């Protein structure tokens, strides 16, 4: 399995299970309809990270998140030459995983008329619309994720012989990273739904845009925040880590 395929599969698993739990608690006539518990949702997302990372860590180090990839590149633990490859795999994997979730719940999507609810099963939206504060919430949540990962990851595979040493989330690191995502969601996820991953938000939003639904509310005016805030946070976390450790 190539790193590209592994990142695609791992991110697809993450989004299938993550968007799946939101669909389960939000859409009409599911068994979990109305059980919109922050503990349930954040737990599922945390475990989704664990499963996706555990399954693919030995092949790509399971970044599953462009912010993780760029953060590791900034601190010298991932090759810049591989960044665009990982970005593309993560975006496509996020699109595929959320599309699979849509297929699972397609009858329930057809019964759900509230378009805000439907969009919410794919991508994030702020509880209170204040772009400055929304950006800061996504920034801080992602900063906590990336800075924490810096102290968890290890050099678990090599890509292209010995020329590129790939640090990332292997099987042993998958559980603590899943727990980290879990606690970030419970503590800091109440403002924006904590995307903390550009691919996690943009990929499913693109899928939602392509759905044959009337009166779609894609909200592209907000969509830049869950993309650029995590990437900015990854850069900041990398700069701070380099300052502290060098």
C-alpha positions as CSV (number, residue, x, y, z in Angstrom):
1,X,0.0,0.0,0.0
2,X,1.4,3.4,-1.0
3,X,1.3,6.4,1.4
4,X,-1.2,8.1,-0.9
5,X,-3.6,5.2,-0.8
6,X,-3.1,4.8,3.0
7,X,-3.9,8.5,3.6
8,X,-6.9,8.2,1.4
9,X,-8.2,5.2,3.2
10,X,-7.5,6.5,6.7
11,X,-9.1,9.8,6.1
12,X,-12.1,8.1,4.4
13,X,-12.5,5.9,7.5
14,X,-12.3,9.0,9.7
15,X,-15.0,10.9,7.8
16,X,-17.3,7.9,7.3
17,X,-17.5,7.3,11.1
18,X,-17.3,11.0,12.0
19,X,-20.0,12.3,9.7
20,X,-21.9,9.1,10.3
21,X,-22.5,9.8,14.0
22,X,-23.7,13.3,13.2
23,X,-26.1,11.9,10.6
24,X,-27.3,9.3,13.1
25,X,-28.2,11.9,15.7
26,X,-29.5,14.6,13.4
27,X,-31.5,13.1,10.6
28,X,-35.2,12.0,10.6
29,X,-36.2,8.5,11.7
30,X,-32.8,7.2,12.7
31,X,-32.4,5.1,15.8
32,X,-30.4,7.9,17.4
33,X,-32.5,10.8,16.3
34,X,-32.6,13.6,18.9
35,X,-29.7,12.1,21.0
36,X,-27.5,15.0,20.0
37,X,-25.1,14.6,22.9
38,X,-21.8,16.4,22.8
39,X,-20.3,13.4,24.6
40,X,-21.6,10.9,22.0
41,X,-20.5,13.0,19.0
42,X,-17.0,13.8,20.4
43,X,-16.5,10.2,21.5
44,X,-17.3,9.0,18.0
45,X,-14.9,11.5,16.4
46,X,-12.2,10.5,18.8
47,X,-12.6,6.8,18.1
48,X,-12.9,7.5,14.4
49,X,-9.4,9.1,14.5
50,X,-8.1,6.1,16.4
51,X,-9.6,3.5,13.9
52,X,-8.4,5.5,10.8
53,X,-4.9,6.0,12.3
54,X,-4.5,2.5,13.6
55,X,-5.5,1.0,10.3
56,X,-3.1,3.0,8.1
57,X,-0.3,4.2,10.4
58,X,2.2,1.5,9.3
59,X,1.8,2.7,5.7
60,X,1.7,6.5,5.8
61,X,2.0,7.4,9.5
62,X,-1.7,8.4,9.3
63,X,-1.6,12.1,9.3
64,X,-5.3,12.2,8.1
65,X,-5.2,16.0,8.4
66,X,-3.4,18.7,6.3
67,X,-2.7,20.6,9.5
68,X,-0.8,17.6,10.9
69,X,1.1,17.2,7.7
70,X,2.2,20.9,7.4
71,X,3.0,21.0,11.2
72,X,5.3,18.0,11.0
73,X,7.0,19.5,7.9
74,X,7.6,22.8,9.7
75,X,9.4,21.0,12.6
76,X,11.5,18.9,10.2
77,X,9.8,15.6,10.8
78,X,8.2,15.3,7.4
79,X,9.5,16.0,3.9
80,X,8.0,19.1,2.2
81,X,8.2,17.1,-1.1
82,X,5.4,14.8,0.2
83,X,3.1,17.6,1.5
84,X,1.0,18.1,-1.6
85,X,0.6,14.3,-2.1
86,X,-0.7,14.0,1.4
87,X,-3.0,17.0,1.0
88,X,-4.6,15.6,-2.1
89,X,-5.1,12.1,-0.6
90,X,-6.6,13.6,2.6
91,X,-9.1,15.8,0.6
92,X,-10.2,13.0,-1.7
93,X,-10.5,10.5,1.3
94,X,-12.6,13.0,3.2
95,X,-14.9,13.4,0.2
96,X,-15.2,9.7,-0.3
97,X,-15.8,8.9,3.4
98,X,-18.6,11.5,3.7
99,X,-20.2,10.3,0.5
100,X,-20.3,6.8,1.9
101,X,-22.0,8.1,5.0
102,X,-24.5,9.9,2.8
103,X,-25.3,6.6,1.0
104,X,-25.8,4.8,4.3
105,X,-28.3,7.4,5.4
106,X,-29.7,8.3,2.0
107,X,-33.4,7.5,3.0
108,X,-33.1,9.6,6.1
109,X,-31.5,12.5,4.1
110,X,-34.5,12.4,1.8
111,X,-36.9,12.6,4.8
112,X,-35.0,15.6,6.4
113,X,-36.2,19.0,5.1
114,X,-34.2,21.3,7.4
115,X,-31.2,22.1,5.1
116,X,-29.1,23.5,8.0
117,X,-29.4,20.1,9.6
118,X,-28.4,18.3,6.4
119,X,-25.4,20.6,5.9
120,X,-24.4,20.0,9.5
121,X,-24.0,16.3,8.8
122,X,-21.3,17.2,6.3
123,X,-19.4,20.2,7.5
124,X,-19.1,22.5,10.5
125,X,-21.0,25.8,11.2
126,X,-20.5,28.2,14.1
127,X,-23.0,28.2,17.0
128,X,-22.7,32.0,17.0
129,X,-21.6,33.6,13.8
130,X,-18.6,35.9,14.6
131,X,-15.8,35.3,12.2
132,X,-13.1,36.7,14.3
133,X,-14.0,34.5,17.3
134,X,-14.8,31.6,15.1
135,X,-11.4,31.8,13.6
136,X,-9.8,31.9,17.0
137,X,-11.8,28.9,18.2
138,X,-10.6,26.8,15.3
139,X,-7.1,28.1,15.6
140,X,-6.8,27.3,19.3
141,X,-8.4,23.9,19.0
142,X,-6.1,22.9,16.1
143,X,-3.1,24.4,17.9
144,X,-3.8,22.1,20.9
145,X,-4.1,19.2,18.5
146,X,-0.9,19.8,16.6
147,X,1.3,20.8,19.5
148,X,0.1,17.7,21.4
149,X,0.9,15.5,18.4
150,X,4.4,16.8,18.2
151,X,5.1,15.1,21.5
152,X,3.4,11.9,20.6
153,X,4.6,11.0,17.1
154,X,7.6,8.9,16.4
155,X,9.6,7.9,13.2
156,X,7.6,4.8,12.4
157,X,8.3,4.3,8.6
158,X,10.6,5.4,5.9
159,X,9.4,6.5,2.5
160,X,11.6,6.3,-0.6
161,X,14.3,4.3,1.0
162,X,16.1,6.3,3.6
163,X,15.7,9.7,2.0
164,X,12.5,10.6,3.8
165,X,11.9,9.7,7.4
166,X,8.2,10.0,8.1
167,X,7.0,10.9,11.6
168,X,3.4,10.4,12.3
169,X,0.7,8.4,14.1
170,X,1.5,4.7,14.3
171,X,-0.5,2.1,16.0
172,X,0.8,2.9,19.5
173,X,0.2,6.6,19.0
174,X,-3.3,6.3,17.6
175,X,-5.1,5.9,20.9
176,X,-3.6,9.0,22.6
177,X,-4.2,11.1,19.5
178,X,-7.8,9.9,19.5
179,X,-8.2,10.8,23.1
180,X,-6.7,14.2,22.3
181,X,-9.3,14.8,19.6
182,X,-12.0,13.6,22.0
183,X,-11.1,16.1,24.8
184,X,-10.6,19.0,22.4
185,X,-14.1,18.3,21.1
186,X,-15.7,18.2,24.6
187,X,-13.7,21.3,25.8
188,X,-13.4,23.6,22.8
189,X,-15.9,22.2,20.3
190,X,-19.0,24.1,21.4
191,X,-18.3,27.2,19.4
192,X,-17.7,26.0,15.8
193,X,-18.1,22.2,15.9
194,X,-14.3,21.9,15.9
195,X,-13.3,21.0,12.4
196,X,-9.5,21.3,13.4
197,X,-8.8,19.7,10.0
198,X,-9.2,21.4,6.6
199,X,-9.9,18.2,4.7
200,X,-12.5,17.2,7.3
201,X,-14.6,20.3,6.5
202,X,-13.8,21.1,2.9
203,X,-14.1,17.6,1.5
204,X,-17.6,16.9,2.8
205,X,-18.7,20.5,2.0
206,X,-17.8,19.8,-1.6
207,X,-19.8,16.6,-1.5
208,X,-22.8,18.5,-0.1
209,X,-22.4,21.1,-2.9
210,X,-22.8,18.3,-5.5
211,X,-25.9,16.6,-3.9
212,X,-29.1,16.8,-5.9
213,X,-31.0,18.8,-3.3
214,X,-33.0,22.0,-3.6
215,X,-32.3,25.0,-1.5
216,X,-28.8,23.9,-0.6
217,X,-27.1,26.2,2.0
218,X,-23.4,25.4,1.5
219,X,-22.3,28.6,3.3
220,X,-19.1,29.3,1.4
221,X,-18.8,32.6,3.2
222,X,-17.8,30.7,6.3
223,X,-16.0,27.8,4.7
224,X,-12.6,29.5,4.6
225,X,-12.4,29.5,8.4
226,X,-12.2,25.7,9.0
227,X,-9.5,25.6,6.3
228,X,-7.2,28.5,7.0
229,X,-7.5,28.6,10.8
230,X,-6.2,25.0,11.2
231,X,-3.4,25.6,8.7
232,X,-2.4,28.9,10.5
233,X,-2.5,27.0,13.9
234,X,-0.2,24.3,12.5
235,X,2.3,26.9,11.4
236,X,2.2,28.6,14.8
237,X,2.5,25.3,16.7
238,X,5.5,24.4,14.5
239,X,7.2,27.7,15.1
240,X,6.7,27.5,18.9
241,X,7.9,23.9,19.0
242,X,11.1,24.8,17.1
243,X,11.7,27.8,19.4
244,X,11.3,25.6,22.5
245,X,13.2,22.6,21.4
246,X,16.1,24.2,19.5
